[in-house]
Amino acid sequence: MALTERNLTIPEIMLIAGTRAALGLGVGLLISDRLTKDQRKGAGWALVAVGILSTIPIVTGVLAKRPAAGRPAES
């Protein structure tokens, strides 16, 4: 499988990191014992949903970008 290099801006990288953090925090809340069961489930599933749903437009935006110029594709 050939990899394609794409240039990302700092705000795009921050968005990607934010969605990963929300997803990870949601999963962490779901498996922790710090909150009551109902609080944990509500907050955890909300963060997991935000992480997943916000990833979809970011991924489509990154994949729609043109490959980085200046490097020949290796195959």
MDAnalysis code that builds the backbone (N, CA, C; Angstrom):
import MDAnalysis as mda
import numpy as np

u = mda.Universe.empty(225, n_residues=75, atom_resindex=np.repeat(np.arange(75), 3), trajectory=True)
u.add_TopologyAttr("name", ["N", "CA", "C"] * 75)
u.add_TopologyAttr("resid", np.arange(1, 76))
u.add_TopologyAttr("resname", ["MET", "ALA", "LEU", "THR", "GLU", "ARG", "ASN", "LEU", "THR", "ILE", "PRO", "GLU", "ILE", "MET", "LEU", "ILE", "ALA", "GLY", "THR", "ARG", "ALA", "ALA", "LEU", "GLY", "LEU", "GLY", "VAL", "GLY", "LEU", "LEU", "ILE", "SER", "ASP", "ARG", "LEU", "THR", "LYS", "ASP", "GLN", "ARG", "LYS", "GLY", "ALA", "GLY", "TRP", "ALA", "LEU", "VAL", "ALA", "VAL", "GLY", "ILE", "LEU", "SER", "THR", "ILE", "PRO", "ILE", "VAL", "THR", "GLY", "VAL", "LEU", "ALA", "LYS", "ARG", "PRO", "ALA", "ALA", "GLY", "ARG", "PRO", "ALA", "GLU", "SER"])
u.atoms.positions = np.array([
    [0.841, -1.175, 0.000],
    [0.000, 0.000, 0.000],
    [0.886, 1.237, 0.000],
    [0.705, 2.093, -0.957],
    [1.511, 3.298, -1.070],
    [0.960, 4.384, -0.147],
    [1.849, 5.097, 0.506],
    [1.465, 6.198, 1.364],
    [1.551, 7.496, 0.587],
    [0.621, 8.392, 0.858],
    [0.614, 9.692, 0.210],
    [0.862, 10.751, 1.267],
    [1.824, 11.616, 1.029],
    [2.133, 12.686, 1.967],
    [1.253, 13.884, 1.666],
    [0.644, 14.441, 2.715],
    [-0.200, 15.618, 2.573],
    [0.266, 16.657, 3.591],
    [0.237, 17.920, 3.189],
    [0.625, 19.004, 4.093],
    [-0.582, 19.408, 4.926],
    [-0.391, 19.503, 6.237],
    [-1.448, 19.922, 7.152],
    [-1.045, 21.223, 7.822],
    [-2.043, 22.060, 8.095],
    [-1.785, 23.299, 8.818],
    [-1.822, 23.011, 10.312],
    [-1.305, 23.940, 11.100],
    [-1.312, 23.787, 12.554],
    [-2.748, 23.655, 13.081],
    [-3.705, 24.487, 12.625],
    [-5.080, 24.306, 13.109],
    [-5.662, 22.928, 12.778],
    [-5.329, 22.379, 11.628],
    [-5.806, 21.036, 11.280],
    [-5.217, 19.986, 12.218],
    [-3.948, 20.127, 12.541],
    [-3.302, 19.192, 13.459],
    [-3.924, 19.311, 14.850],
    [-4.243, 20.544, 15.277],
    [-4.882, 20.742, 16.577],
    [-6.280, 20.129, 16.603],
    [-7.023, 20.240, 15.510],
    [-8.347, 19.612, 15.434],
    [-8.243, 18.095, 15.538],
    [-7.291, 17.532, 14.836],
    [-7.097, 16.084, 14.877],
    [-6.735, 15.654, 16.303],
    [-5.834, 16.384, 16.937],
    [-5.441, 16.049, 18.310],
    [-6.626, 16.200, 19.268],
    [-7.446, 17.214, 19.059],
    [-8.608, 17.423, 19.920],
    [-9.619, 16.299, 19.818],
    [-9.849, 15.805, 18.615],
    [-10.798, 14.701, 18.464],
    [-10.252, 13.430, 19.091],
    [-8.954, 13.210, 18.953],
    [-8.346, 12.030, 19.588],
    [-8.438, 12.148, 21.111],
    [-8.229, 13.362, 21.634],
    [-8.305, 13.566, 23.082],
    [-9.731, 13.329, 23.588],
    [-10.732, 13.843, 22.872],
    [-12.129, 13.636, 23.286],
    [-12.478, 12.157, 23.266],
    [-12.065, 11.469, 22.227],
    [-12.340, 10.039, 22.131],
    [-11.655, 9.274, 23.267],
    [-10.401, 9.580, 23.518],
    [-9.665, 8.915, 24.586],
    [-10.231, 9.228, 25.961],
    [-10.609, 10.477, 26.194],
    [-11.192, 10.862, 27.470],
    [-12.529, 10.159, 27.675],
    [-13.322, 10.064, 26.616],
    [-14.603, 9.364, 26.711],
    [-14.432, 7.902, 27.066],
    [-13.513, 7.244, 26.411],
    [-13.256, 5.832, 26.708],
    [-12.719, 5.694, 28.133],
    [-11.838, 6.614, 28.541],
    [-11.310, 6.580, 29.896],
    [-12.404, 6.728, 30.947],
    [-13.347, 7.625, 30.706],
    [-14.457, 7.794, 31.647],
    [-15.329, 6.548, 31.710],
    [-15.513, 5.907, 30.572],
    [-16.346, 4.708, 30.554],
    [-15.748, 3.571, 31.383],
    [-14.417, 3.519, 31.464],
    [-13.801, 2.404, 32.193],
    [-13.311, 2.795, 33.585],
    [-13.498, 4.056, 33.987],
    [-13.013, 4.491, 35.301],
    [-14.092, 4.364, 36.371],
    [-13.690, 4.626, 37.607],
    [-14.614, 4.564, 38.742],
    [-14.705, 5.907, 39.470],
    [-14.340, 7.003, 38.838],
    [-14.303, 8.301, 39.515],
    [-15.679, 8.954, 39.652],
    [-16.604, 8.668, 38.780],
    [-17.941, 9.259, 38.806],
    [-18.960, 8.173, 39.099],
    [-20.207, 8.588, 39.358],
    [-21.248, 7.586, 39.504],
    [-21.444, 6.897, 38.165],
    [-22.063, 5.756, 38.195],
    [-22.238, 4.973, 36.964],
    [-22.991, 5.766, 35.903],
    [-24.077, 6.445, 36.280],
    [-24.859, 7.209, 35.298],
    [-24.088, 8.400, 34.754],
    [-23.366, 9.120, 35.622],
    [-22.551, 10.255, 35.167],
    [-21.455, 9.785, 34.217],
    [-20.823, 8.705, 34.600],
    [-19.725, 8.162, 33.796],
    [-20.206, 7.740, 32.423],
    [-21.329, 7.031, 32.385],
    [-21.853, 6.567, 31.100],
    [-22.287, 7.743, 30.223],
    [-22.965, 8.720, 30.812],
    [-23.426, 9.874, 30.029],
    [-22.275, 10.678, 29.449],
    [-21.328, 11.029, 30.305],
    [-20.182, 11.822, 29.849],
    [-19.296, 11.022, 28.905],
    [-19.072, 9.766, 29.233],
    [-18.206, 8.926, 28.398],
    [-18.756, 8.739, 27.001],
    [-20.031, 8.374, 26.898],
    [-20.616, 8.166, 25.571],
    [-20.719, 9.465, 24.779],
    [-20.977, 10.578, 25.475],
    [-21.027, 11.873, 24.777],
    [-19.667, 12.209, 24.174],
    [-18.596, 12.008, 24.947],
    [-17.255, 12.303, 24.428],
    [-16.840, 11.340, 23.319],
    [-17.203, 10.084, 23.445],
    [-16.908, 9.127, 22.376],
    [-17.634, 9.549, 21.095],
    [-18.904, 9.931, 21.224],
    [-19.680, 10.358, 20.050],
    [-19.068, 11.603, 19.415],
    [-18.689, 12.580, 20.235],
    [-18.064, 13.801, 19.705],
    [-16.761, 13.456, 18.992],
    [-15.964, 12.593, 19.592],
    [-14.696, 12.199, 18.974],
    [-14.894, 11.519, 17.636],
    [-15.860, 10.613, 17.566],
    [-16.102, 9.884, 16.312],
    [-16.737, 10.785, 15.263],
    [-17.791, 11.516, 15.650],
    [-18.504, 12.346, 14.673],
    [-17.666, 13.505, 14.154],
    [-16.780, 14.056, 14.967],
    [-15.940, 15.148, 14.481],
    [-14.769, 14.639, 13.651],
    [-14.452, 13.366, 13.763],
    [-13.367, 12.791, 12.969],
    [-13.759, 12.669, 11.501],
    [-15.005, 12.367, 11.239],
    [-15.452, 12.120, 9.860],
    [-15.185, 13.312, 8.939],
    [-15.621, 14.552, 9.266],
    [-15.325, 15.660, 8.354],
    [-13.841, 15.998, 8.273],
    [-13.109, 15.779, 9.355],
    [-11.670, 16.056, 9.330],
    [-10.969, 15.091, 8.387],
    [-11.302, 13.811, 8.461],
    [-10.690, 12.811, 7.584],
    [-11.030, 13.096, 6.124],
    [-12.282, 13.422, 5.839],
    [-12.644, 13.720, 4.447],
    [-11.915, 14.957, 3.947],
    [-11.736, 15.949, 4.818],
    [-10.990, 17.146, 4.429],
    [-9.530, 16.856, 4.146],
    [-8.908, 16.037, 4.976],
    [-7.498, 15.690, 4.769],
    [-7.333, 14.856, 3.499],
    [-8.226, 13.899, 3.291],
    [-8.124, 13.059, 2.095],
    [-8.404, 13.833, 0.817],
    [-9.172, 14.924, 0.909],
    [-9.479, 15.734, -0.270],
    [-8.324, 16.653, -0.663],
    [-7.372, 16.847, 0.247],
    [-6.218, 17.704, -0.061],
    [-5.345, 17.058, -1.117],
    [-4.699, 17.902, -1.865],
    [-3.748, 17.403, -2.865],
    [-2.518, 16.845, -2.165],
    [-1.917, 15.824, -2.762],
    [-0.664, 15.305, -2.192],
    [0.404, 16.377, -2.184],
    [1.326, 16.286, -1.249],
    [2.414, 17.258, -1.126],
    [3.286, 17.204, -2.380],
    [3.640, 18.347, -2.878],
    [4.481, 18.440, -4.076],
    [5.946, 18.368, -3.694],
    [6.762, 18.004, -4.650],
    [8.205, 18.031, -4.433],
    [8.817, 16.685, -4.121],
    [7.990, 15.701, -3.857],
    [8.508, 14.359, -3.580],
    [7.893, 13.390, -4.549],
    [8.680, 12.624, -5.247],
    [8.107, 11.622, -6.131],
    [7.481, 10.489, -5.319],
    [6.394, 9.964, -5.811],
    [5.717, 8.857, -5.114],
    [6.572, 7.603, -5.236],
    [6.727, 6.895, -4.128],
    [7.475, 5.644, -4.146],
    [6.501, 4.507, -4.282],
    [6.827, 3.546, -5.118],
    [5.938, 2.379, -5.266],
    [6.702, 1.108, -5.310],
])
